[in-house]
Amino acid sequence: MGSLASPSPHPGATTLRQELSGRGVRFALASFVDLHGVCKAKAVPIEHLEAMLAGSELFTGAALDGVPQDVSDDEVATLPDPASATVLPWRHDTVWMASNLQLKGQPFEACSRTILGRVLEQARQLGLRFNLGVETEFFVLRRNADGSLAPASAQDTLEKPCYDLRGLLDNLDWLDELVEAMNGLGWGVYSFDHEDGNGQFETDFDYANALVTADRVTFFRLMAREICRRHGLIASFMPKPFADRTGSGAHFNMSLADLESGANLFTPDDGSPGWVSELGRQFIAGVLRHAPAICAVIAPTVNSYKRLVVQGSMSGFTWAPVFICYGNNNRTNMLRIPAAGSRVECRAADSSCNPYLAAAMLLAAGLEGIREGLDPGEPNLVNAYQLSPEERLSRGLTTLPRHLGDAIEAFAADPLGREVFGDAMADAFIAFKRREWAEYHGTVSRWETERYLELF
């Protein structure tokens, strides 16, 4: 777990170091993500930035989840992307940089950021740019003296708290700090609100190309946790922390643009609102074809599938998709076309996903639909929750995987997962998630104890 002594200099590194030093930056973080999309990093004094940008910082992959290496393998190196340089809003003497991993001077196949980059290159070869906006939903909680969790505000107790102004205002101190930080970074926050669960919030900011958005979502989770922690609070991106409350999604809003003109190619030829172009329909068809395998990546935890249910929140429906279908502004579809049209929203993704891997799977499936000219069939324009089993059958509505075990087996059986991830990451992902599913079933829960301990 060491560092190279004398790497080759990186073009522009000295200018960047001088600029950052002039802003008072003292430390630089060469950051990458593990299987879960959680940041890992080494810090270097700013005087060593040139070496860091050239790949000086080495990491033993075997010490991490989803960096598939043996303890005897050579270490992977971080190659930071200077364009991602972000001074920490809560600590102005430190700069964060998203990195790709390399092994022996070559791209490391199982790097999450590199995996997304490979699929983005496929889109580029077709003259396309993948634009992505992610709605960040999360819970902000406090821990009671007895260890139990409660919403950050003691006033946050309504049965239907969605859009509650009192709850929003009562949390405005930490929200103000978070939103100010996001806007200070140039993210363009255009909305934030109290969501459908007590203690649940959402921030919405400008879309960008998918790599930038994935970097921002990764950094957002780190930033939200740090800012809330400084207020004595816990920012949680667990999809479903409370059984009787709505879960936290991470809706992926997707479109393809012309690489040269930047024109949105999902806009219908006649410009009519509320729909997408034929190219957009083909993209949708590709995603629907691979939906079960994609689900393992965009809803990657045992807990994710406690969100993907019809009922379960005190306010009624969960608003989470259960069926593999698409349609208009109807929120019961896995893929929704919002009222403004010209984009596709995947509602099955949740806040625990690795944004690089999730974006890579969705884009790869969509590109397949475009290459093969697939047809998604008729849209679902009704409340799918309320359809009878017979009606769903007649409409061809099948369900998303009902638990992580089904999802990971769908991923393992679908060639797209291995094509996108590469063999090393696909094998690591499947093995880790199968083990997670097995460990979950080996755990005796409080529900079991309370139900069975004295029943017989």
C-alpha positions as CSV (number, residue, x, y, z in Angstrom):
1,M,0.0,0.0,0.0
2,G,2.8,2.4,-1.0
3,S,3.5,5.1,-3.5
4,L,5.7,5.4,-6.5
5,A,8.6,7.7,-6.0
6,S,9.1,9.4,-9.4
7,P,6.2,9.1,-11.8
8,S,6.1,10.9,-15.1
9,P,4.9,14.5,-14.9
10,H,1.3,15.2,-15.9
11,P,0.7,18.0,-18.5
12,G,-0.9,21.0,-16.8
13,A,-0.3,19.7,-13.3
14,T,2.0,22.5,-12.2
15,T,-0.4,25.2,-13.3
16,L,-3.2,23.4,-11.4
17,R,-1.1,23.0,-8.3
18,Q,-0.3,26.7,-8.4
19,E,-3.9,27.6,-8.8
20,L,-5.0,25.4,-5.9
21,S,-2.2,26.5,-3.7
22,G,-3.2,30.1,-4.3
23,R,-6.7,29.2,-3.1
24,G,-5.3,27.9,0.2
25,V,-5.5,24.2,-0.7
26,R,-3.0,22.1,1.2
27,F,-4.1,18.5,0.5
28,A,-5.3,16.6,-2.5
29,L,-7.4,13.4,-2.5
30,A,-7.0,10.8,-5.3
31,S,-10.4,9.2,-4.9
32,F,-12.1,6.3,-6.6
33,V,-15.1,4.1,-5.6
34,D,-15.5,0.5,-4.6
35,L,-18.3,-1.9,-5.6
36,H,-20.8,0.1,-3.6
37,G,-19.9,3.5,-5.1
38,V,-18.3,4.5,-1.8
39,C,-15.3,6.9,-2.0
40,K,-11.9,5.5,-1.2
41,A,-8.8,7.7,-1.4
42,K,-5.3,8.6,-0.4
43,A,-4.3,12.2,0.5
44,V,-1.1,13.9,-0.6
45,P,0.3,17.3,0.3
46,I,-0.5,19.7,-2.5
47,E,3.3,20.0,-3.2
48,H,3.0,16.4,-4.5
49,L,0.0,17.0,-6.9
50,E,2.1,16.5,-10.0
51,A,3.1,13.0,-8.9
52,M,-0.5,12.2,-7.8
53,L,-1.9,13.2,-11.2
54,A,0.7,10.9,-12.9
55,G,-0.5,7.9,-10.9
56,S,1.8,7.8,-7.9
57,E,-0.8,6.6,-5.4
58,L,-1.1,2.8,-5.2
59,F,-3.9,0.7,-3.6
60,T,-4.2,-3.0,-2.8
61,G,-7.5,-4.0,-4.4
62,A,-7.8,-7.2,-2.3
63,A,-8.5,-4.9,0.7
64,L,-11.6,-3.5,-0.8
65,D,-15.1,-4.7,-2.0
66,G,-15.3,-5.1,-5.7
67,V,-11.8,-4.3,-6.7
68,P,-11.1,-7.9,-7.8
69,Q,-7.5,-8.7,-7.0
70,D,-5.6,-11.3,-5.1
71,V,-3.3,-10.3,-2.2
72,S,-0.3,-11.3,-4.4
73,D,-1.3,-9.0,-7.3
74,D,0.4,-5.8,-8.2
75,E,-1.3,-2.7,-6.7
76,V,-3.7,-0.6,-8.8
77,A,-2.9,3.1,-9.2
78,T,-5.3,6.1,-9.3
79,L,-5.2,8.3,-12.3
80,P,-7.1,11.4,-11.1
81,D,-9.2,13.4,-13.6
82,P,-8.2,17.1,-13.2
83,A,-11.5,18.2,-14.7
84,S,-13.3,16.7,-11.6
85,A,-11.2,18.7,-9.1
86,T,-13.6,19.8,-6.3
87,V,-12.5,21.8,-3.3
88,L,-14.4,20.4,-0.2
89,P,-17.0,23.0,0.7
90,W,-16.7,22.0,4.4
91,R,-12.9,22.0,4.3
92,H,-11.4,24.5,1.9
93,D,-7.8,23.3,2.3
94,T,-8.6,20.0,0.6
95,V,-9.4,19.1,-3.0
96,W,-11.1,15.9,-4.2
97,M,-10.6,14.4,-7.6
98,A,-12.4,11.4,-9.1
99,S,-10.0,8.9,-10.5
100,N,-9.8,5.9,-12.8
101,L,-7.8,2.9,-11.8
102,Q,-4.8,1.6,-13.7
103,L,-2.8,-1.6,-13.4
104,K,0.8,-1.6,-14.8
105,G,0.1,1.5,-16.8
106,Q,-3.1,0.2,-18.5
107,P,-6.8,0.9,-17.6
108,F,-7.9,-1.5,-14.9
109,E,-10.9,-3.5,-16.4
110,A,-12.9,-3.6,-13.1
111,C,-12.8,0.2,-12.3
112,S,-16.4,1.5,-12.0
113,R,-15.5,4.8,-13.7
114,T,-13.7,3.1,-16.5
115,I,-16.6,0.8,-17.0
116,L,-18.9,3.7,-17.6
117,G,-16.3,5.3,-19.8
118,R,-16.2,2.3,-22.1
119,V,-20.0,2.4,-22.6
120,L,-19.9,6.2,-23.1
121,E,-17.3,5.6,-25.9
122,Q,-19.7,3.2,-27.6
123,A,-22.2,6.0,-27.6
124,R,-19.6,8.4,-28.9
125,Q,-18.9,6.1,-31.8
126,L,-22.5,6.4,-32.7
127,G,-22.3,10.2,-32.6
128,L,-24.2,10.3,-29.2
129,R,-23.7,11.9,-25.8
130,F,-25.5,10.5,-22.8
131,N,-27.0,13.2,-20.6
132,L,-28.1,12.2,-17.1
133,G,-29.8,13.9,-14.2
134,V,-30.2,12.0,-10.9
135,E,-32.7,13.0,-8.2
136,T,-31.0,12.5,-4.9
137,E,-33.3,11.3,-2.2
138,F,-32.1,10.5,1.3
139,F,-33.1,10.5,5.0
140,V,-31.6,12.8,7.6
141,L,-31.9,11.3,11.1
142,R,-30.8,11.7,14.7
143,R,-30.0,9.0,17.1
144,N,-32.0,8.9,20.4
145,A,-30.4,8.2,23.7
146,D,-31.7,4.6,23.5
147,G,-30.0,4.1,20.1
148,S,-33.2,4.3,18.1
149,L,-33.4,6.5,15.0
150,A,-35.8,9.4,14.5
151,P,-36.2,12.2,11.9
152,A,-33.7,15.1,12.4
153,S,-36.6,17.4,13.5
154,A,-38.7,16.3,16.4
155,Q,-41.6,18.2,14.7
156,D,-41.4,15.8,11.7
157,T,-44.3,13.5,12.6
158,L,-47.1,14.0,10.1
159,E,-48.8,11.0,8.6
160,K,-48.5,12.5,5.1
161,P,-45.3,14.7,5.3
162,C,-44.7,15.1,1.6
163,Y,-43.9,18.7,0.7
164,D,-44.5,19.7,4.3
165,L,-43.3,23.3,4.6
166,R,-42.9,23.2,8.4
167,G,-40.7,20.1,8.2
168,L,-38.7,21.8,5.4
169,L,-38.2,25.0,7.4
170,D,-37.3,23.1,10.6
171,N,-34.4,21.5,8.7
172,L,-33.3,24.6,6.8
173,D,-30.0,25.1,8.7
174,W,-28.3,22.0,7.3
175,L,-30.3,22.1,4.0
176,D,-29.1,25.7,3.5
177,E,-25.5,24.7,4.0
178,L,-25.8,21.7,1.7
179,V,-27.6,23.6,-1.1
180,E,-25.2,26.5,-0.8
181,A,-22.3,24.1,-1.2
182,M,-23.8,22.5,-4.3
183,N,-24.5,25.8,-5.9
184,G,-21.0,27.0,-5.0
185,L,-19.7,24.1,-7.0
186,G,-21.8,25.2,-10.0
187,W,-24.3,22.3,-9.9
188,G,-27.3,24.5,-10.4
189,V,-29.7,23.4,-7.7
190,Y,-33.2,24.2,-9.0
191,S,-35.3,22.6,-6.3
192,F,-35.2,20.9,-2.9
193,D,-38.1,19.6,-0.8
194,H,-39.3,17.5,2.1
195,E,-40.2,14.1,0.6
196,D,-42.8,11.5,1.4
197,G,-41.2,10.0,4.5
198,N,-40.6,11.7,7.8
199,G,-37.0,12.9,7.8
200,Q,-36.7,12.3,4.0
201,F,-35.5,15.0,1.5
202,E,-34.7,15.4,-2.1
203,T,-32.4,17.8,-4.0
204,D,-32.5,18.3,-7.8
205,F,-29.7,19.9,-9.7
206,D,-28.8,20.4,-13.4
207,Y,-28.2,17.4,-15.6
208,A,-24.8,16.9,-17.3
209,N,-23.0,14.3,-19.3
210,A,-23.2,11.0,-17.5
211,L,-19.6,10.9,-16.3
212,V,-19.9,14.3,-14.6
213,T,-23.2,13.4,-13.1
214,A,-21.9,10.1,-11.7
215,D,-18.9,12.0,-10.2
216,R,-21.3,14.5,-8.6
217,V,-23.6,11.9,-7.2
218,T,-20.6,10.1,-5.7
219,F,-19.4,13.4,-4.2
220,F,-22.9,14.4,-3.1
221,R,-23.3,11.4,-0.8
222,L,-19.9,12.1,0.8
223,M,-20.8,15.8,1.2
224,A,-24.3,15.3,2.6
225,R,-22.9,12.9,5.2
226,E,-20.2,15.3,6.2
227,I,-22.4,18.4,6.4
228,C,-25.1,16.5,8.4
229,R,-22.6,15.0,10.7
230,R,-21.4,18.5,11.6
231,H,-24.9,19.2,12.7
232,G,-25.0,16.1,14.8
233,L,-27.2,14.2,12.2
234,I,-27.0,11.1,10.1
235,A,-27.5,11.4,6.3
236,S,-28.6,7.9,5.2
237,F,-28.8,6.6,1.6
238,M,-30.2,3.3,2.7
239,P,-33.1,2.7,0.3
240,K,-35.7,1.7,2.9
241,P,-34.7,2.6,6.5
242,F,-38.4,2.4,7.8
243,A,-40.9,-0.3,6.9
244,D,-43.9,2.1,7.1
245,R,-42.3,4.9,5.2
246,T,-41.5,5.6,1.5
247,G,-38.0,4.5,0.4
248,S,-35.4,6.7,-1.2
249,G,-35.1,6.5,-5.0
250,A,-32.4,7.9,-7.2
251,H,-34.4,8.5,-10.4
252,F,-32.2,8.5,-13.4
253,N,-33.4,11.1,-16.0
254,M,-31.8,10.1,-19.3
255,S,-31.5,11.5,-22.8
256,L,-29.2,11.2,-25.8
257,A,-27.8,14.3,-27.5
258,D,-26.1,14.8,-30.9
259,L,-22.4,14.8,-30.2
260,E,-21.8,17.8,-32.4
261,S,-24.8,20.0,-32.2
262,G,-25.9,19.1,-28.6
263,A,-29.5,18.7,-29.8
264,N,-31.7,16.4,-27.7
265,L,-32.4,13.4,-29.9
266,F,-35.2,12.2,-27.6
267,T,-37.3,15.2,-28.6
268,P,-40.1,14.1,-30.9
269,D,-39.8,15.3,-34.5
270,D,-43.1,17.2,-34.2
271,G,-41.9,18.8,-30.9
272,S,-45.0,17.6,-29.1
273,P,-44.7,17.5,-25.3
274,G,-45.1,14.5,-23.1
275,W,-43.4,12.0,-25.4
276,V,-40.1,10.9,-26.9
277,S,-38.7,10.4,-30.4
278,E,-38.5,7.0,-32.2
279,L,-34.8,6.9,-31.0
280,G,-36.1,7.3,-27.5
281,R,-38.6,4.5,-27.9
282,Q,-35.8,2.2,-29.1
283,F,-33.7,3.2,-26.1
284,I,-36.7,2.3,-23.8
285,A,-37.1,-1.0,-25.5
286,G,-33.5,-2.0,-24.9
287,V,-33.8,-1.1,-21.2
288,L,-37.0,-3.1,-20.8
289,R,-35.4,-6.1,-22.5
290,H,-32.7,-6.2,-19.8
291,A,-34.7,-4.8,-16.9
292,P,-34.2,-7.8,-14.5
293,A,-30.4,-7.8,-14.9
294,I,-30.3,-4.0,-14.7
295,C,-32.3,-4.1,-11.5
296,A,-29.5,-5.9,-9.7
297,V,-27.3,-2.9,-10.4
298,I,-29.7,0.0,-9.9
299,A,-31.3,-1.6,-6.8
300,P,-28.2,-3.5,-5.5
301,T,-29.0,-4.4,-1.8
302,V,-31.3,-6.7,0.1
303,N,-33.0,-3.6,1.5
304,S,-33.6,-2.2,-2.1
305,Y,-36.4,-4.7,-2.6
306,K,-38.3,-3.6,0.4
307,R,-38.7,-0.3,-1.4
308,L,-39.9,-1.9,-4.7
309,V,-43.3,-2.9,-3.4
310,V,-46.8,-1.5,-4.1
311,Q,-47.9,-0.8,-0.5
312,G,-46.0,-0.1,2.6
313,S,-45.9,3.6,3.4
314,M,-48.3,5.3,5.7
315,S,-49.3,7.8,3.0
316,G,-50.5,4.9,0.7
317,F,-48.7,3.6,-2.4
318,T,-44.9,3.6,-2.3
319,W,-44.6,5.3,-5.6
320,A,-41.9,2.8,-6.5
321,P,-42.1,0.7,-9.7
322,V,-42.9,-3.0,-9.5
323,F,-43.7,-3.8,-13.1
324,I,-41.4,-3.8,-16.2
325,C,-43.3,-1.2,-18.3
326,Y,-43.1,2.3,-19.6
327,G,-45.5,5.1,-20.2
328,N,-46.4,8.7,-19.8
329,N,-46.2,10.9,-16.7
330,N,-47.7,7.9,-14.8
331,R,-45.4,7.1,-11.8
332,T,-46.3,3.4,-11.6
333,N,-44.1,2.6,-14.6
334,M,-40.4,1.5,-14.3
335,L,-39.7,4.0,-17.1
336,R,-41.6,7.2,-17.0
337,I,-41.8,9.9,-19.7
338,P,-42.3,13.1,-17.7
339,A,-44.9,15.7,-18.8
340,A,-42.4,17.8,-20.6
341,G,-41.2,14.8,-22.6
342,S,-37.8,14.5,-24.4
343,R,-36.3,12.3,-21.6
344,V,-36.8,9.0,-19.9
345,E,-36.9,8.6,-16.1
346,C,-35.9,5.2,-14.6
347,R,-37.7,5.0,-11.3
348,A,-36.4,1.7,-10.1
349,A,-32.9,3.0,-9.3
350,D,-32.3,3.8,-5.6
351,S,-30.0,5.8,-3.5
352,S,-27.7,2.9,-2.7
353,C,-26.6,2.2,-6.3
354,N,-23.1,2.7,-7.6
355,P,-23.9,5.6,-10.1
356,Y,-21.1,4.6,-12.6
357,L,-22.3,1.0,-12.9
358,A,-26.0,1.9,-12.9
359,A,-25.5,4.5,-15.7
360,A,-23.3,2.0,-17.7
361,M,-26.0,-0.7,-17.6
362,L,-28.8,1.6,-18.5
363,L,-26.9,3.2,-21.4
364,A,-25.6,-0.2,-22.8
365,A,-29.1,-1.6,-22.8
366,G,-30.5,1.5,-24.4
367,L,-27.8,1.5,-27.1
368,E,-28.6,-2.1,-27.9
369,G,-32.3,-1.1,-28.4
370,I,-31.1,1.6,-30.8
371,R,-28.8,-0.6,-32.8
372,E,-31.4,-3.3,-33.2
373,G,-34.3,-0.9,-33.8
374,L,-36.3,-2.5,-31.0
375,D,-40.0,-1.6,-30.4
376,P,-41.1,-1.2,-26.7
377,G,-44.7,-1.9,-27.6
378,E,-47.7,-0.1,-26.3
379,P,-47.2,2.2,-23.3
380,N,-48.9,1.7,-20.0
381,L,-51.2,4.7,-19.3
382,V,-53.0,3.5,-16.2
383,N,-52.2,2.9,-12.6
384,A,-50.4,-0.5,-12.8
385,Y,-50.8,-1.0,-9.0
386,Q,-54.5,-1.4,-9.4
387,L,-54.6,-3.8,-12.3
388,S,-55.7,-7.4,-11.6
389,P,-53.2,-10.2,-12.4
390,E,-55.4,-11.1,-15.4
391,E,-55.2,-7.5,-16.7
392,R,-51.5,-7.4,-16.2
393,L,-51.1,-10.6,-18.1
394,S,-53.2,-9.3,-21.0
395,R,-51.1,-6.2,-21.1
396,G,-47.9,-8.1,-21.0
397,L,-46.7,-6.5,-17.7
398,T,-44.1,-8.7,-16.0
399,T,-42.6,-7.8,-12.6
400,L,-39.2,-6.7,-11.6
401,P,-37.2,-9.1,-9.5
402,R,-38.9,-9.4,-6.1
403,H,-35.7,-9.8,-4.1
404,L,-31.9,-9.5,-4.5
405,G,-31.5,-13.2,-5.0
406,D,-33.7,-13.1,-8.1
407,A,-32.0,-10.0,-9.4
408,I,-28.5,-11.2,-9.1
409,E,-29.4,-14.5,-10.9
410,A,-31.0,-12.4,-13.7
411,F,-27.8,-10.4,-13.9
412,A,-25.7,-13.6,-14.0
413,A,-27.8,-15.1,-16.8
414,D,-27.9,-12.0,-19.0
415,P,-24.8,-11.6,-21.3
416,L,-25.2,-7.8,-21.1
417,G,-23.9,-7.7,-17.5
418,R,-20.6,-9.4,-18.4
419,E,-20.3,-7.4,-21.6
420,V,-20.6,-4.1,-19.7
421,F,-18.7,-5.0,-16.5
422,G,-16.0,-7.3,-18.0
423,D,-15.3,-10.7,-16.6
424,A,-13.4,-9.6,-13.5
425,M,-16.0,-7.1,-12.2
426,A,-19.0,-9.3,-13.3
427,D,-17.6,-12.3,-11.3
428,A,-16.8,-10.1,-8.3
429,F,-20.2,-8.5,-8.4
430,I,-22.1,-11.8,-8.7
431,A,-20.0,-13.5,-5.9
432,F,-20.4,-10.5,-3.5
433,K,-24.1,-10.2,-4.0
434,R,-24.8,-13.9,-3.8
435,R,-22.9,-13.9,-0.5
436,E,-24.8,-10.9,0.7
437,W,-28.1,-12.6,-0.1
438,A,-27.0,-15.8,1.7
439,E,-25.8,-13.9,4.8
440,Y,-29.1,-12.1,5.0
441,H,-31.0,-15.4,5.1
442,G,-28.6,-16.7,7.7
443,T,-29.5,-13.8,10.0
444,V,-32.2,-14.3,12.7
445,S,-34.2,-11.1,12.7
446,R,-36.1,-9.4,15.5
447,W,-39.3,-10.2,13.6
448,E,-38.6,-13.9,13.7
449,T,-37.8,-13.8,17.4
450,E,-40.9,-11.9,18.3
451,R,-43.1,-14.1,16.2
452,Y,-41.7,-17.6,17.0
453,L,-39.8,-17.5,20.3
454,E,-42.8,-18.4,22.5
455,L,-45.3,-19.4,19.8
456,F,-45.0,-23.2,20.1
